[in-house]
Structures are given as structure tokens and as C-alpha cells.
């Protein structure tokens, strides 16, 4: 299992709800969480999905930036 971290502007429960379906539709995502500071943590079996995660967040009207390991 790999973990990817993203800096985002997702801060409220409404923000999280807005990206929920988009993130859950990414097949290799095994789980994800957003902390109160907007850090999106994604558990995946394929660490090459960073661009998919960023697009999923952007489709909901927000932004995400991958953080270096």
C-alpha cells in the first residue's frame, strides 16, 4: 500500500462532500482522508495516480498539489 499526500483548499465538510464521489471513483484508491488543515492523504495500490487525484479535486472546483515524499 502506498500513501500520497496533497496540499489542498478542502477545509469544510461541504468541501469534502464535493470531492467524495470523484475520489471514490478512482479505482486504485483504497481510502482517503482530509485533515482540518486541508491535507489530503490517499491510500492506494498504485502510486502513479497523483494526476488522477488532482483532476478529481479540480473537477469539484478545488485545487490539490502533490507533496514530496
C-alpha positions as CSV (number, residue, x, y, z in Angstrom):
1,X,0.0,0.0,0.0
2,X,1.3,3.4,-0.9
3,X,0.3,6.8,0.6
4,X,0.1,10.0,-1.3
5,X,-0.2,13.4,0.3
6,X,-1.7,16.5,-1.2
7,X,-2.0,20.1,-0.1
8,X,-5.5,21.3,-0.9
9,X,-8.0,24.0,-0.2
10,X,-10.5,21.5,1.1
11,X,-11.4,22.7,4.6
12,X,-15.1,22.1,5.4
13,X,-17.4,19.1,5.4
14,X,-19.1,20.6,2.3
15,X,-15.7,20.7,0.5
16,X,-15.1,17.0,1.4
17,X,-18.6,16.1,0.2
18,X,-17.9,17.8,-3.1
19,X,-14.9,15.6,-3.8
20,X,-16.2,12.4,-2.3
21,X,-17.6,10.8,-5.4
22,X,-14.8,11.9,-7.6
23,X,-12.1,10.4,-5.3
24,X,-14.1,7.2,-4.7
25,X,-14.4,6.7,-8.5
26,X,-10.6,6.3,-8.8
27,X,-10.2,2.5,-8.9
28,X,-6.7,2.1,-7.2
29,X,-7.8,4.4,-4.3
30,X,-8.2,2.2,-1.2
31,X,-9.1,5.1,1.1
32,X,-8.6,8.8,1.7
33,X,-8.8,11.4,4.4
34,X,-8.7,15.1,4.7
35,X,-7.4,16.7,7.9
36,X,-8.6,20.1,9.2
37,X,-5.6,21.8,7.5
38,X,-6.6,20.6,4.1
39,X,-4.0,17.8,3.9
40,X,-5.5,15.1,1.6
41,X,-4.0,11.6,2.3
42,X,-4.7,8.9,-0.2
43,X,-4.0,5.2,0.3
44,X,-3.5,3.4,-3.0
45,X,-2.1,0.3,-4.6
46,X,-0.7,2.4,-7.5
47,X,1.4,5.5,-6.6
48,X,1.1,6.7,-10.2
49,X,-2.4,8.1,-9.7
50,X,-1.4,11.6,-8.4
51,X,-2.6,13.3,-11.6
52,X,-6.0,11.5,-11.4
53,X,-6.4,12.6,-7.8
54,X,-5.6,16.2,-8.7
55,X,-8.1,16.1,-11.6
56,X,-10.8,14.7,-9.4
57,X,-10.3,17.5,-6.9
58,X,-10.2,20.1,-9.7
59,X,-13.4,18.8,-11.2
60,X,-15.2,19.6,-7.9
61,X,-13.9,23.2,-8.1
62,X,-10.9,22.9,-5.7
63,X,-7.2,22.5,-6.1
64,X,-4.6,20.0,-5.0
65,X,-0.9,19.8,-5.1
66,X,1.2,16.7,-4.5
67,X,3.6,16.9,-1.6
68,X,7.1,15.4,-2.0
69,X,7.7,12.2,0.0
